[in-house]
Amino acid sequence: MARTGRKNPARRVLIWLVAIFAALTAVLGGGVIAGHASWAPKLALDLEGGTQMILAPKVEGSSEINEDQLNQAVAIIRQRVDGSGVAEAEISTQSGRNVVVSLPGTPSKETRALIQASADMNFRPVIAAGDGAAVPVASRTKEADLPKPTAKPTNASDNNWVTADVYKAFEALDCVNRSQDKQERSDPAKPLVTCEPATAQSPAVKYILGPVEVKGQDITSSTFSPVQGAQGSVTNDWGVNITFNEAATKTFKSVTERLNQYYVASQAQGGNDPKAQFAIVLDDQVISAPRSLAVITDGRPQITGNFTEQTAKALSDQLRYGALPISFDIQSEEQISATLGGEQLRLGLLAGIIGLLLVVVYSLFQYRALGFVTIASLVVAGGLTYLAIAILGWTENYRLSLAGVAGLIVAIGQTADSFIVYFERIRDELREGKGLVSAVENGWKRAKRTVLASKAVNLLAALVLYFVAVGNVRGFAFTLGLTALADLLVVFMFTHPTLQVLARTKFFGEGHRFSGLDPARLGAVPLYRGAGRLRTPTEKPAVVRPRNTGAAAEAERRMTIAERRLAEKQGELSGSSKGSRSSSGTKEGK
């Protein structure tokens, strides 16, 4: 009964692993049947090829675009392309005048429109604000309680802008786990439901915004500087300074008069009315939503609050360049082949296969039949990684680049390391005279800490590399981190349970010479009798004669001082070892 009780938990874990495989396969298969996914991972520009467009920027009027404006335009295009779900795109400038956009595959009509459109910045009043997460379906407002406008709105902050459909969209919007689908541009004369993404200083927030009241083109300048105190002294806080043109100055004065009334009323009641806020919206996404603490009559508002020098500069740049009415003409468009091509991919895969074969050969040579557990673990880890990459390609539009393939190849050795650490811990236990069942459990306790520490370092390195790197290097870091997670799952849910089961088989449990767990070859001390049995204290120690001199030397080297002295008394050490010990003693006696 004891053996069955130890075996069943391992088998249950293996069943759970099979269930995970089945679930991932079913998810991907459902996407394939629906026509939205593919069994093969999506490939990036360097492996698949795609479309290259050369864009010529144009500014309304006769003004010329400078280098700073062009760099900001590139940043806006990159943000739009990433937001539309196109991964591994390459965007750069050409000759200080044009912008080159290279996209994998063939871009859709919507993606082309996003790339060509000018930056759309405007100012909208806030009508309502809430936590960025979507409201659970069961908790959403009932149909009978949804807002019903009673009259036409009188200003942009009027609650009558909020219809039942607008409020439904507000409750359903999830700003924490946002979809990559890019929506069409909003109508400036209608309300907007949108997000302010999370930052290091604040969580994500969602808003219902009123119609546009001031356009971004009305900004004449934007700077950032330290905030001055009441007595004119400079503080450690930073602020963003905006200057509007003459027409917008009048409009902004009337807007801040209305917003300031909401602010004063909310302060009197001890609360914070979101209607006192004025949202700055770039491409239908809120980049800042400050409160109006005073009436601005000169068209020179200052935005303050929790800014560092870097964040103040970033917002200032967005206001200065994001407001420019820059649009793009597609000068040329052509299909490009894979920049690295099939030959480089073939060589990369060949390198991976050679590395895998070397690991297999080493495992079988070093661990014999136990090496097949390593091979099976690598196959399971590879299957999990493949399914994850294919599903991410469907759901997140992740594309596998050659750098990502390199990360997978490097991961083969790192994954094998985990199994080697575990096997060596088991063999150490056997050398100390433990039975195989006990050696598996004790070896796992010792190896588990090492494996967790190793994978924590791998994950930390992958995360740092992902966030500080640019371009294809991020693809390398991503696959490196993904395989580290797959390795942990396999070691805990496949390798260890499999060895728990194999330890109770005759072939492994009795230490067959081809099992890789032969105590004589491992140089075990004379405590192990095979089949999980240990010598009792009253038994005379059985002499285990190693089958070769190398094993004997290994056994003697691993003995403790107490074990060595006991073995000397019983005459179990080799003559050379005793001679060496005696010679040493003579020298010490002198």
Secondary structure as the mmCIF struct_conf table of DSSP 4:
data_model
#
loop_
_struct_conf.conf_type_id
_struct_conf.id
_struct_conf.beg_label_comp_id
_struct_conf.beg_label_asym_id
_struct_conf.beg_label_seq_id
_struct_conf.end_label_comp_id
_struct_conf.end_label_asym_id
_struct_conf.end_label_seq_id
HELX_RH_AL_P HELX_RH_AL_P1 ALA A 2 ILE A 33
TURN_TY1_P TURN_TY1_P1 ALA A 34 GLY A 35
BEND BEND1 HIS A 36 HIS A 36
BEND BEND2 TRP A 39 ALA A 40
HELX_LH_PP_P HELX_LH_PP_P1 PRO A 41 LYS A 42
STRN STRN1 LEU A 43 LEU A 43
HELX_RH_AL_P HELX_RH_AL_P2 LEU A 45 GLU A 48
STRN STRN2 GLY A 50 VAL A 59
BEND BEND3 GLU A 60 SER A 62
HELX_LH_PP_P HELX_LH_PP_P2 SER A 63 ILE A 65
HELX_RH_AL_P HELX_RH_AL_P3 GLU A 67 GLY A 83
TURN_TY1_P TURN_TY1_P2 SER A 84 GLY A 85
BEND BEND4 GLU A 88 GLU A 88
STRN STRN3 GLU A 90 GLN A 94
TURN_TY1_P TURN_TY1_P3 SER A 95 ARG A 97
STRN STRN4 ASN A 98 PRO A 104
BEND BEND5 GLY A 105 GLY A 105
HELX_RH_AL_P HELX_RH_AL_P4 LYS A 109 GLN A 116
BEND BEND6 ALA A 117 ALA A 117
HELX_LH_PP_P HELX_LH_PP_P3 SER A 118 ALA A 119
STRN STRN5 MET A 121 ASP A 131
BEND BEND7 GLY A 132 ALA A 133
HELX_LH_PP_P HELX_LH_PP_P4 ALA A 134 PRO A 136
HELX_RH_3T_P HELX_RH_3T_P1 VAL A 137 SER A 139
BEND BEND8 ARG A 140 ARG A 140
HELX_LH_PP_P HELX_LH_PP_P5 THR A 141 LYS A 142
HELX_RH_3T_P HELX_RH_3T_P2 GLU A 143 ASP A 145
BEND BEND9 LEU A 146 LEU A 146
BEND BEND10 ALA A 151 ALA A 151
BEND BEND11 THR A 154 ASN A 155
TURN_TY1_P TURN_TY1_P4 ALA A 156 SER A 157
HELX_RH_3T_P HELX_RH_3T_P3 ASN A 159 TRP A 161
HELX_RH_AL_P HELX_RH_AL_P5 ALA A 164 ALA A 172
BEND BEND12 CYS A 175 ASN A 177
BEND BEND13 GLN A 180 GLN A 180
HELX_LH_PP_P HELX_LH_PP_P6 ASP A 181 ASP A 187
TURN_TY1_P TURN_TY1_P5 PRO A 188 ALA A 189
BEND BEND14 LYS A 190 LYS A 190
STRN STRN6 LEU A 192 GLU A 196
BEND BEND15 ALA A 200 SER A 202
STRN STRN7 VAL A 205 LEU A 209
STRN STRN8 VAL A 214 LYS A 215
HELX_RH_3T_P HELX_RH_3T_P4 GLY A 216 ASP A 218
STRN STRN9 ILE A 219 GLN A 228
TURN_TY1_P TURN_TY1_P6 ALA A 230 GLN A 231
BEND BEND16 GLY A 232 GLY A 232
STRN STRN10 VAL A 234 PHE A 244
HELX_RH_AL_P HELX_RH_AL_P6 GLU A 246 ALA A 268
TURN_TY1_P TURN_TY1_P7 GLN A 269 GLY A 270
BEND BEND17 GLY A 271 GLY A 271
HELX_RH_3T_P HELX_RH_3T_P5 PRO A 274 ALA A 276
STRN STRN11 GLN A 277 GLN A 277
STRN STRN12 PHE A 278 LEU A 282
TURN_TY1_P TURN_TY1_P8 ASP A 283 ASP A 284
STRN STRN13 GLN A 285 SER A 288
STRN STRN14 ARG A 291 ARG A 291
BEND BEND18 ALA A 294 ALA A 294
BEND BEND19 ASP A 298 GLY A 299
STRN STRN15 GLN A 302 THR A 304
BEND BEND20 GLY A 305 ASN A 306
HELX_RH_AL_P HELX_RH_AL_P7 GLU A 309 GLY A 322
TURN_TY1_P TURN_TY1_P9 ALA A 323 ALA A 323
BEND BEND21 LEU A 324 LEU A 324
STRN STRN16 ILE A 326 ILE A 336
BEND BEND22 THR A 339 LEU A 340
HELX_RH_AL_P HELX_RH_AL_P8 GLY A 341 TYR A 367
HELX_RH_3T_P HELX_RH_3T_P6 ARG A 368 LEU A 370
HELX_RH_AL_P HELX_RH_AL_P9 GLY A 371 THR A 395
BEND BEND23 GLU A 396 GLU A 396
STRN STRN17 LEU A 400 LEU A 400
HELX_RH_AL_P HELX_RH_AL_P10 LEU A 402 ARG A 431
TURN_TY1_P TURN_TY1_P10 GLU A 432 GLY A 433
HELX_RH_AL_P HELX_RH_AL_P11 LEU A 436 VAL A 468
TURN_TY1_P TURN_TY1_P11 GLY A 471 ASN A 472
HELX_RH_AL_P HELX_RH_AL_P12 VAL A 473 VAL A 490
HELX_RH_PI_P HELX_RH_PI_P1 VAL A 491 THR A 495
HELX_RH_AL_P HELX_RH_AL_P13 HIS A 496 LEU A 502
TURN_TY1_P TURN_TY1_P12 ALA A 503 ARG A 504
BEND BEND24 THR A 505 THR A 505
HELX_RH_AL_P HELX_RH_AL_P14 LYS A 506 GLY A 509
TURN_TY1_P TURN_TY1_P13 GLU A 510 GLY A 511
TURN_TY1_P TURN_TY1_P14 ARG A 513 GLY A 516
HELX_RH_AL_P HELX_RH_AL_P15 PRO A 519 LEU A 522
TURN_TY1_P TURN_TY1_P15 GLY A 523 GLY A 523
TURN_TY1_P TURN_TY1_P16 PRO A 526 LEU A 527
STRN STRN18 TYR A 528 TYR A 528
BEND BEND25 GLY A 530 GLY A 530
TURN_TY1_P TURN_TY1_P17 ALA A 531 GLY A 532
STRN STRN19 LEU A 534 LEU A 534
TURN_TY1_P TURN_TY1_P18 PRO A 537 THR A 538
BEND BEND26 GLU A 539 GLU A 539
HELX_LH_PP_P HELX_LH_PP_P7 LYS A 540 VAL A 543
BEND BEND27 ARG A 547 ASN A 548
HELX_RH_AL_P HELX_RH_AL_P16 THR A 549 ARG A 558
HELX_RH_AL_P HELX_RH_AL_P17 ILE A 561 GLN A 570
TURN_TY1_P TURN_TY1_P19 GLY A 571 GLY A 571
BEND BEND28 LEU A 573 LEU A 573
HELX_RH_AL_P HELX_RH_AL_P18 GLY A 575 GLY A 589
#
